[in-house]
Amino acid sequence: MPISSLVRFYKMIDFQKNYCNKILDKIESHHISELFKQPSEPGDERYAGYLDIPKKPMDFSTIRKKLNENQYKCIGECYSDIRLVFSNAMTSYPESSGIYKMASDSSNWFEKKHADYP
C-alpha cells in the first residue's frame, strides 16, 4: 500500500477532534485557565513568579490550532499537549500557589475525563 494511502489512517477522526475541542472548552471555562490560553511572551507580567521556564511551552490556543490544522495523528498526541500545559504550570510555580493548585485540579479532572473516553 502506498504511503499516501496510509497517511489517512494517521489522522484524528472528527469524533476525536470534537471530543478534544469539548475538553478544551471545559478547561478554558475555568477563570484561571486564562493564563494558559495564549503563548507566554518574555516580560509578560502574568507569568512573574515562574520558578522555571518550561523547555517546551504549550498553551490551549496552540493545541486548538494544531487540532484545526490536523497536526495531531491521534488523540493521544492532543492529550499529551494538554498534559504538558498542566505539567509546565506545576513545575514552574510553587506548590503553594493558586496556579499550581488549579493546574493540579484541572489535570486530575482531565485524567478522569480521559478515562471516560468512549
Phi, psi and chi 1 to 4 in degrees:
 res  aa     phi    psi   chi1   chi2   chi3   chi4
   1 MET       -  131.7 -178.4  178.6  -59.8      -
   2 PRO   -65.0  150.8    0.8    0.2      -      -
   3 ILE   -57.7  -37.7  -68.8  178.2      -      -
   4 SER   -60.1  -31.2   59.5      -      -      -
   5 SER   -73.4  -32.6  -62.5      -      -      -
   6 LEU   -75.2  -28.5  -69.1  173.7      -      -
   7 VAL   -57.4  -36.9  168.6      -      -      -
   8 ARG   -65.5  -21.0   66.4 -173.6  171.9   98.6
   9 PHE   -81.6  -10.1  -65.9  112.4      -      -
  10 TYR  -110.6   40.5  -66.1  106.1      -      -
  11 LYS  -127.9  149.2  -75.8 -167.7  -27.4 -173.8
  12 MET   -68.4  142.2  -70.6  175.5   62.7      -
  13 ILE   -82.5  163.5   60.6  172.6      -      -
  14 ASP   -56.8  -39.3  -73.4  -19.0      -      -
  15 PHE   -58.0  -43.6  176.1   81.5      -      -
  16 GLN   -66.9  -43.0  -66.8  168.7  -37.8      -
  17 LYS   -61.4  -44.6  -77.2  175.1   60.6  172.5
  18 ASN   -62.8  -39.9  -69.7  -23.6      -      -
  19 TYR   -62.5  -45.1 -168.8   82.7      -      -
  20 CYS   -64.1  -41.2  -74.1      -      -      -
  21 ASN   -63.4  -38.4  -86.6  -51.0      -      -
  22 LYS   -66.7  -39.2  -73.6  178.3 -175.6  178.0
  23 ILE   -62.9  -45.4  -66.6 -111.4      -      -
  24 LEU   -61.2  -41.0  -73.1  171.7      -      -
  25 ASP   -58.5  -44.9  -70.8  -17.5      -      -
  26 LYS   -63.3  -46.5  -71.9  -82.2 -168.6 -174.2
  27 ILE   -62.4  -45.0  -66.8  168.4      -      -
  28 GLU   -72.0  -13.8  -71.0  179.7  -35.7      -
  29 SER   -73.3  -16.2   70.4      -      -      -
  30 HIS   -77.9  130.5 -165.1  -75.6      -      -
  31 HIS   -58.8  -35.2   69.3  -78.3      -      -
  32 ILE   -75.6  -14.5 -161.6  145.1      -      -
  33 SER   -66.7  -10.5   71.9      -      -      -
  34 GLU   -51.4  -35.0 -172.5   69.6   31.8      -
  35 LEU   -62.1  -24.0  -73.0  172.3      -      -
  36 PHE  -112.0   10.1  -49.2  113.3      -      -
  37 LYS   -78.3  -30.3  -75.3 -174.9 -179.7  179.0
  38 GLN  -126.2  157.3  -60.3  -66.5  -35.6      -
  39 PRO   -61.2  143.6  -13.8   22.6      -      -
  40 SER   -78.3  152.1   59.9      -      -      -
  41 GLU  -121.9  147.3  -58.6 -154.5    7.5      -
  42 PRO   -54.6  133.6  -21.3   29.8      -      -
  43 GLY    84.7   -2.4      -      -      -      -
  44 ASP   -66.9  119.6 -169.6  -30.2      -      -
  45 GLU   -63.1  -25.1  -69.5  179.2   16.5      -
  46 ARG   -61.6  -21.8  -65.0  177.2  -57.2  161.9
  47 TYR  -106.1   13.3  -55.9   98.7      -      -
  48 ALA   -62.6  140.4      -      -      -      -
  49 GLY   102.0   -1.7      -      -      -      -
  50 TYR   -55.1  131.1  -98.5   10.8      -      -
  51 LEU   -80.6  -34.4  -65.6  174.2      -      -
  52 ASP  -150.0  131.4 -174.4   27.6      -      -
  53 ILE   -78.5  125.6  -56.3  -61.5      -      -
  54 PRO   -59.1  140.7  -19.7   29.7      -      -
  55 LYS   -71.3  -31.4  -71.2 -178.4  173.4   80.9
  56 LYS  -128.2   85.3 -175.7  179.0  176.8 -167.4
  57 PRO   -61.5  148.8  -14.8   25.2      -      -
  58 MET  -149.8  146.6 -175.4   52.7   62.5      -
  59 ASP  -144.6  166.6   61.6  -86.6      -      -
  60 PHE   -69.8  -32.5  -61.3  128.4      -      -
  61 SER   -67.3  -35.5   68.9      -      -      -
  62 THR   -66.7  -40.5  -60.3      -      -      -
  63 ILE   -62.9  -46.5  -65.5  170.2      -      -
  64 ARG   -62.7  -40.6 -143.0  176.9  -87.5  -80.2
  65 LYS   -61.7  -44.9 -179.1 -179.9  178.2 -169.9
  66 LYS   -63.0  -36.8  -71.5  171.5   74.8  171.9
  67 LEU   -62.7  -50.6  -90.8  171.4      -      -
  68 ASN   -65.6  -26.7  -67.0  -26.0      -      -
  69 GLU   -96.9   12.3  -66.9  177.0   -4.0      -
  70 ASN    55.3   39.3  -62.8  -47.1      -      -
  71 GLN   -84.6  -14.8  -67.8 -178.3   29.9      -
  72 TYR   -89.7  132.3  -68.0  118.0      -      -
  73 LYS   -83.4  -26.0  -66.8  177.4 -172.5  152.1
  74 CYS  -152.1  165.0   64.6      -      -      -
  75 ILE   -63.8  -28.6 -160.8  165.8      -      -
  76 GLY   -62.5  -34.3      -      -      -      -
  77 GLU   -66.2  -40.7  -72.1 -178.9   -8.0      -
  78 CYS   -64.4  -45.6  179.8      -      -      -
  79 TYR   -59.1  -37.9  -74.9  175.2      -      -
  80 SER   -62.4  -40.2  -69.5      -      -      -
  81 ASP   -68.9  -38.2  -82.1   -8.8      -      -
  82 ILE   -62.4  -44.9  -67.8  170.9      -      -
  83 ARG   -61.1  -36.3  -74.1 -175.9 -177.4  106.6
  84 LEU   -62.7  -38.7 -176.7   58.7      -      -
  85 VAL   -57.2  -48.2  171.7      -      -      -
  86 PHE   -69.1  -43.2  -58.9  135.8      -      -
  87 SER   -67.5  -35.0   67.9      -      -      -
  88 ASN   -60.7  -44.3  -78.2  -12.8      -      -
  89 ALA   -64.0  -40.6      -      -      -      -
  90 MET   -74.8  -22.7  -68.5 -172.1  -66.5      -
  91 THR   -93.1  -14.1   58.2      -      -      -
  92 SER   -97.3  -17.3  -62.1      -      -      -
  93 TYR  -125.3  153.2  -69.2   92.8      -      -
  94 PRO   -67.4  150.8   10.6  -13.7      -      -
  95 GLU   -56.9  -26.5  -74.9 -174.9   43.7      -
  96 SER   -79.7   -8.9   59.6      -      -      -
  97 SER   -80.3  153.7   73.5      -      -      -
  98 GLY   -63.6  -34.6      -      -      -      -
  99 ILE   -65.1  -44.2  -66.1  171.3      -      -
 100 TYR   -60.0  -46.7 -179.3   98.5      -      -
 101 LYS   -63.3  -42.3  -69.3  174.2 -175.8  173.5
 102 MET   -62.5  -43.8 -177.2  -76.7  -53.3      -
 103 ALA   -63.4  -40.7      -      -      -      -
 104 SER   -65.4  -46.3  177.8      -      -      -
 105 ASP   -63.0  -43.9  -71.2  -12.3      -      -
 106 SER   -64.9  -38.3  -64.0      -      -      -
 107 SER   -63.3  -44.9  177.5      -      -      -
 108 ASN   -62.0  -43.4  -70.2  -25.9      -      -
 109 TRP   -61.4  -45.7  174.6   86.0      -      -
 110 PHE   -60.3  -43.9  170.8   72.8      -      -
 111 GLU   -62.7  -36.2  -67.5  -55.6  -29.1      -
 112 LYS   -66.7  -42.8  -72.5  176.9 -172.0  169.8
 113 LYS   -63.6  -42.2  -79.4  -66.6 -176.0 -169.9
 114 HIS   -59.4  -40.5  169.3   57.5      -      -
 115 ALA   -65.6  -24.7      -      -      -      -
 116 ASP   -88.9   -1.2  -68.3  -19.2      -      -
 117 TYR   -57.6  128.6  177.5   73.1      -      -
 118 PRO   -67.5      -   14.9  -17.3      -      -
